[in-house]
Amino acid sequence: MEVIQRAVPTNDWITLIFVMSLLCLVFARAFFLSRFQNFMILPFNNKYIFLYNKKGRLTHGFHLALSLFMFLNLSLFALFVFSILFDTEISPGGAMLLVSGGLLLTYFFIKIGMQLLGGLILEFSKVTNALVFKKMTYLNYSALVMFFANLLLGYVVKDSKVVVFISIGLIFLINCIGWISIVKIHQKLIASHLFYFILYLCTLEFAPFLIIANLLND
């Protein structure tokens, strides 16, 4: 009898992402318990923002751990969303995840770099740093939604558009709460520099999404 080799798709690389994500959460909770507890109630209480919005906030170990957690889960979630909504298969080797992660990492580096550079040029570095921290904090929190969505899409209800749309809605809601909080905190500054704020929104917040949407439609 002739032996026939058959390639069996594996989810080992997806499992690796979950393990790395859990390690990020364990690290954050084990070494920064107070921060972690305040972070978990972020959408309902701004205590975390007011307590830890200080110098060095962007390079603090807790923030870096949660940012890595966000990056891992956003890369995987983007891959799931693309494959489900556009009916494409995910390669079993995880090569597409590397592409997704690389594109997102490049996007974040360019966007944050432009924000910090703009703040430096306009002499708003302190405000810009605080703004980047606050937005990243809410995005990191929304990664918890991505994490659970990835678990469902990876192992429980694969190809579920319901999970995708509910997750996107929750992510959008969390980040909207963040933006409302940011506007309330900086409302006097925004009112006195309304033109620059509108320019910032158009160039660094809305424009990238419009470009991405046009690329996907093409």
Secondary structure, DSSP 8 states (H G I E B T S, - for coil): -----------HHHHHHHHHHHHHHHHHHHH-HHHHHHHHTGGG-THHHHHH-STTGGG-HHHHHHHHHHHHHHHHHHHHHHHHHTT----TTSHHHHHHHHHHHHHHHHHHHHHHHHHHHTT-HHHHHHHHHHHHHHHHHHHHHHHHHHHIIIIISTT-HHHHHHHHHHHHHHHHHHHHHHHHHTHHHHHHTHHHHHHHIIIIIIHHHHHHHHHHH-
